[in-house]
Amino acid sequence: MKPAIALIVALWASTACADPLWQDDLNWLKTMVFASHQTDYSGVFVYRYGNHVETSHIIHVADNDGEHARLVGMDGPRREIVRSNDQVWCFIGDSKIKLDGRRNGRRFPAVLPEQLSLLNENYQIKQTEEGRVAGFHAHAVVFKPKDALRYAHRMWAHSDSGLLLKSEVLDERDRVIEQNSFIQLTIGGNNIDRSWIKADKPEAAKLSHTEHRGPEHHAELPANPSGWLADVPSGFRKVAEMRRSLRDKKEPATHLVFSDGLASISIFVEALEGGQDDRPGLTSQGAIQVYRKVSGDYMLTVVGEVPPRTAMQVADSVRLGGR
C-alpha cells in the first residue's frame, strides 16, 4: 500500500466506531473510496447488461485544483463527459450541455460513498477471493443485502492502490445483471494525458454557441416542502428534494431522492397534461428500473437501482401528506 494511502487509512481507523463490520474490511473500503478520488489513472472499461455492451475510455487526475475526469464513449455517436470538481459538461454530437455535478451521481469506478455507515446498516460486507483484472492483482468485496428489496454487489479493487477495477450487480439468484470492468488500465506515472485539463477555472470558461443547459433544471427547496411522501425500504434515507423543470412540460415536477449508501431511488411526481403519454409500465436497463403509473391527476415515475418489485412497491406508496 502506498504510504499516503496507509496514513489516511490509519487516521480513519483511529476514529472508527466499533461495529459488526470487521476493521480490516472497513479499512479496505475506506482505501477504495480514497483511491477513487485521489489516484491518477487512465484506461478502457466495458459496461455490460444483457446483450448490451458499451466501451468507454476514462482519464482521472487529482491535482492541487481538485479532481478532473474525462469519459469518452468509444461506440456510436460522440459521447463525452468532462468533469472538474462539481463542474460537469456533457458533449453529445456537436452539442455541449452543462450539468450539475452535485446531482450527477456516482460513476464507475467511484461508486462507493464517502460516508460508509449506511453500507454497514444495509449490507453484510466481507472480503472474499483474490484474482486478476486488467492485469492487476485484486481483492474482491461482496455486499450482500440484509433484505430482498435490493441487489447484491461484488467489487474487485487493486491490491496496492485500492482503485476499483471491476463491479457487478447480482440478483437474488446470484446472476450478474450488470457489470463494469476495466480491460486496459494505467495507474499513476507520467504517461497519463493531462492536456485536456483547462488551466483557467471552469466557471470562468466561455460558453460555445452550442452550449445550453441540460434538459432538466432544478431549484432546491427546503426539506419536504411539497408534502409528497413514499414508503421506501428500510435503510433508504431521503438525501434530496427539489423541483425540476422538465423539457416540454409546463409545470415543474417534484423530485425526491433516497439512498441506502450504495443504491438510489428517485421519485418524480408530474401533473398530467393534455396529450401526455400516461401509459404505465416497467422498463429495465441492467440494475436500473423505471416504473411509471398514474395516480389521480399525477404521473409517478420511480427510477431505482433496485429489483423491479421494489420500484413498483415504492410507486404504489407515493401519496400526498395527509391522504
MOTA-V543240 format. One record per helix or strand of 2 or more residues. SS is the DSSP state (helix for helix, strand for strand). FROM is the first residue (numbers start at 1). LEN is the number of residues. If there is no record, write none. Layout:
# MOTA-V543240
ss: [SS,SS]
from: [FROM,FROM]
len: [LEN,LEN]
This chain:
# MOTA-V543240
ss: [helix,helix,strand,strand,strand,strand,strand,strand,helix,helix,strand,strand,strand,strand,strand,helix,strand,strand,strand,strand,strand,strand,strand,strand,strand,helix,strand]
from: [3,23,41,52,66,79,87,95,101,117,123,136,152,164,176,202,211,217,228,237,253,264,281,288,298,308,319]
len: [13,16,9,12,8,6,6,6,3,6,11,10,7,7,12,3,3,4,2,9,7,8,5,8,7,10,2]
